[in-house]
Amino acid sequence: MDDPLGKRTVGLEAPDEEGRWLDEFNKNTIFFDWDEQGNVKSMIIDSIDKFRRAES
């Protein structure tokens, strides 16, 4: 997977039994949605983001 901001390539683990692909940092999970003919209809990216509350 290409990371243009980091200017690097992030590796993906092989898919698990449910078809989920996990990146090498365990932060992003990728799923594919298939149609009846076995073609990919969509790609779903589940990402973990952390935000810090600004100090006042």
Summary of the structure (lengths in Angstrom):
residues: 56
radius of gyration: 14.9
end to end distance: 37.8
largest distance: 55.0
contacts: 89
relative contact order: 0.18
helix: 0%
strand: 41%
